[in-house]
Amino acid sequence: MVTVVAKWKFKQGQLENARPILNQLVSATRSESGNICYDLYHSANDPEQILLFEQYSDDAAFAEHRSSRHFQSLAIGYLIPLLENRTVQVFKQC
């Protein structure tokens, strides 16, 4: 299993603009055959920050997600440019 923890800090005022696209990304990702979990959390301390908690069945499923049309168009093409900062950590099950 592959677990991904990503923190996205949106530029001031951009998170509200991003919400409909985030909802589309969540829905599309959850329908991927190798996706186990794809959840968004809002920071209790920072209204412009979210945490994405993702789990995939294996490396191939994670690679499929990253190359999917919805990830490329929604995340890379639309959401990433709205970010001030982004960190991504990938973990593998022990």
Summary of the structure (lengths in Angstrom):
residues: 94
radius of gyration: 12.8
end to end distance: 9.1
largest distance: 39.2
contacts: 270
relative contact order: 0.32
helix: 43%
strand: 37%
